[in-house]
């Protein structure tokens, strides 16, 4: 089992000072920064685009993950790559052919990731496990921050982790949605090592280091 990786979701950060919020997370010890991109179509919310990703890139001294909760990831993959995304995650439920999206992200020199919604069967992502660099399992319905963690997704997460191990892959698994001090342990124990947290992290004021350290400790306590 890999060490827990804490990823700071900017969805619940202070958008009036986004660069500072990115730096605060990095200085707090997070392993990556997670940017939630929504188009108002795939999900019923609109957030940010490549211009904002480009603006915060210089503040992120860790990998920058762009999570495309959009209907047409193929149309925008190169723009998010050029903006500085190190890893671009798209949804298996999106309109575009997954193989084409993966190929476009690779062609742009970035790492592809694939996400699946809570109600989506694990079977939907099985054909692509060898071709992606992160599998992101949603533990809320995408679109809004602050939702409660869906524990019923954990068996699917474990099944995917078991399949990845059976194939001998080193593919990391992320969880996104409702990750806090109470849920991070079960998520990590179920097989996820990239733990995306937003509202639980950014509700902390000033120095985020104590919160990040507490998240790591709570994740490890889940398998103690």
Residue, then its C-alpha position, 0 to 999 in steps of 0.5 A: x500500500x502506498x503512502x496516503x497522498x493529500x490533494x487539495x481541491x480548490x472548489x471550496x477555496x477563497x476564489x477572491x485570492x486563489x493564488x494565495x490559496x494554492x500557495x497555502x495548500x502547498x506550504x501546508x504540505x499537500x501532494x497535489x492541487x486538484x482543480x474542479x472544472x465544470x461546464x454547466x452541462x455535464x454537471x449543473x454548475x460552472x466553475x473555471x477554465x484553462x485561463x484560471x489554471x494558467x494563472x495559478x500554475x506558477x503558485x503550485x509547486x506540486x502536480x496540478x490535476x485538472x478534473x474535467x467534469x465536462x461533456x466534451x473533454x476532447x475539445x478542451x484537453x489541449x487547452x488544459x495541457x497548455x495551461x499547465x495541468x500535469x494530469x488531466x482527469x476526464x469522466x468515462x461518462x462524458x460524450x467523447x470516446x475515452x480512447x481518443x481523449x486519452x490519446x489527446x492528453x498523451x499527445x499534449x505531453x500530459x498524464x491522463x486520468x479517468x473518473x467514474x461517478x458513484x452510480x457507474x459500474x466498475x466495468x466501465x473503466x476496466x478496459x482503460x486501466x493500463x492506459x491511464x495514470x490515475x483512476x478517480x472514484x467519485x464518492x459524491x455526485x459531482x457538481x458541488x462541494x460539501x456533500x456527504x461521503x457516500x460509503x456505499x461506493x467503498x466496495x466498488x473502490x475495493x473491487x477496482x483496487x483488487x483488479x489493479x493489483x491482480x493485473x500487476x499495475x501501479x495505477x494510483x486510485x483517488x477518491x473525490x467527495x466528502x473526504x474529511x477526518x472521519x471518512x479518509x481512513x475508510x477511503x484509504x483502507x478501501x484502496x485509495x491513496x490519492x485523497x482529494x479534500x476540499x471543504x474539510x481542508x479549506x475551512x481551516x484558517x491560516x496554516x494548513x500544515x496541522x490539517x494536512x498532517x491530521x489527514x495523513x494520520x487519520x488515513x493511516x489510522x484506517x489501516x492500523 
